[in-house]
Structure formats: C-alpha cells, structure tokens
Amino acid sequence: MSRDALSDFLSGYPQEIRSLARAARALVMAACPSAHETVWPGWKTIGFGTGPGMKEGVVGVRPAKAHVSLVFYGGHELPDPEELLQGTGKTGRHLKVRSKEELSSPPVRALLKAAFARRAARPATKASRPRAGAERATPGPGDAAVTRETGRDWKAWKALLDAEGAASLDHKGIVALLSRRHGLSPWWQQTVAIGYEKLSGIRERNQPAALYQVGVSRTVAAALPRLWAAWVEPRTRARWLGRVRVVVRKATEERSLRVTWEDGSNLEVLFAAKGKERSQVTVDHRKLPPGEAVARMRSFWKERLDALRDLLEARA
C-alpha cells in the first residue's frame, strides 16, 4: 500500500492515534511480512490477510478517537490466556490499545502470530477449491469484449495462434507474436496470451496464472453525497472519467460500488466521510494482467481521481 493511501486514510484522526495506528501496522507486518494490505475506508480499517477481500482478512487495524483496535477475523478460535480479546460476535474479536507499550506487549504479539498461523494452517474449503477445467472455461474477458477490442473472439484467436505455432512458444514468445503480427496494445497482448495459454492447457507450463491489482485513493474537499453522485450519475462521471464503458454490478449507497470495467476486469470502489465537507474514495482495480497494464492503470487512476477532485473542489 502506498504512503499516500495510508496518509489519506489516517488524515482525519488525531496525531497520537495516527502514530499508534502506524505502530500497529508495523507490528502486524512484522508478524507476517507477506500479508496483503488493503485500506477499507467504508469499514474504517486497514486490513491484512491472504488477499484484498474481507473474506481473506486475518487482522485489521481500526483507528478511533481515543484508541486503536486490533480486529481478529476468526478470533473466536485463538488462544487467549490473558483474556485480552473482546466481542461476542460469531467469529470476530477485537482488543483496544491506547499506547505503544500496550501494543507491543508479548500477549499481543502472540495473538498476532497465532492469527496468521491459524490462517496458514486452514485447509482449503470445498467452495475455494478450483473446479476441474475451470481455467479453460474462463480464459479471460468475455467474447464480446475481446471481439470489440481485438476483432476476434476466443475461438478465432485459438485457431489463429495454433496455426502460427504459438503452442510451442513460452509466454514471452506468444506476447511478441501478438505484438509483431497483430498490433495489439500491451494490455491486450498480455490478456490474449494468457487466454490462449488457458485454452490450450499450457498456462501452468508457461507461467503461474497471476493477476494483479492497483489501489489508489483520494481525499476531496466535498461532502460524501457529492462524491458519491460524481460516480453514480453517468453524465457527471463522464466529465472526469471519460467515456469508459462500465457496468455497476452492486451499489451500497455512499459506501461502495462493484463495477465491471470495459475489458472485463473488476473495480471495488469504497467511500468514506472524513468530516462534513471532506470525503474519501478508494479504487481497487483487480484482475489486471501482469506487465505494463499494472503501471498503466495506476497512472490512469491517479490522473482520473485528480480530475475528480478538481471537478468537485471547483464546484464547492
């Protein structure tokens, strides 16, 4: 997570709470350096886990006015001889810390280690195990998006690349072939190459099926309802985002949006009030192909969210 994203998230809290939250973040990362870190503004939490989603969360750092809470997802199963954990929910537990000395105590460190050890030891559930053949069934964006952007659907790309000998190439070779003979953009070179590898059953041979995400946030001098409207009203959205084809799959008013991007990748957009006339938006753009697409979309979202901020603050 970038320093800007963390600073934006903590900007509405007192200095001593900001300092305590940063210390809590450092302690969590020391317990599990490989943890995936995500800001969830709607829940006022910095989440740490095996992935960006709430279901993948292990520990959360949640600032408040006078303390910082460490939230343990699945805390009901943790050993707690000092009886530090609070809460009566089905699975979640939390503890409140008010000083760095309290935060760094051995019992708190032990709880953090136990939480990540518990997640690492958990066997895959039936729902999380991949279905046989699932990779072939879903090679990437849908046929409509691929045809619109590249001029061919997946079946046509499979037949064409087979005829050009792509099955004998590694991933870089397929990407070079798409660039040299078919003039695709870097984004679509990667996407079509990965899709072809999946359809041909050679993805595992060539490279693990890694997809990436980009997270960018901005705090704006505008009330939350105005920020929300700038996303959900198509005409206003076009003024700062441009004429991008998106589909809003789910909207929780003034809290979150789930959006399908024009290439089939996904957005999760989170909203949070930072006072009467300030608010924050965080964009997580997921399922991005590796390579230049990640840097390109990070730059894109920084520019577009700056444009959104300029639009809202000019009208304030």
Secondary structure, 3 states (H helix, E strand, C coil): CCHHHHHHHHCCCCHHHHHHHHHHHHHHHHHCCCCEEEEEHHHCEEEEECCCCHHHEEEEEEECCCCEEEEECCHHHCCCCCCCCECCCCCCEEEEECCHHHHCCHHHHHHHHHHHHHHHHCCCCCCCCCCCCHHHHCCCCCHHHHHHHHCCCHHHHHHHHHHCCHHHCCHHHHHHHHHHHHCCCHHHHHHHHHHHHHHHCCHHHHCCCCCEEEEEEEEECCCHHHHHHHHHCHHHHHHHHCCCCCEEEEEECCCEEEEECCCCCEEEEEEEECCCCCEEEEEEEEEECCCHHHHHHHHHHHHHHHHHHHHHHHCC
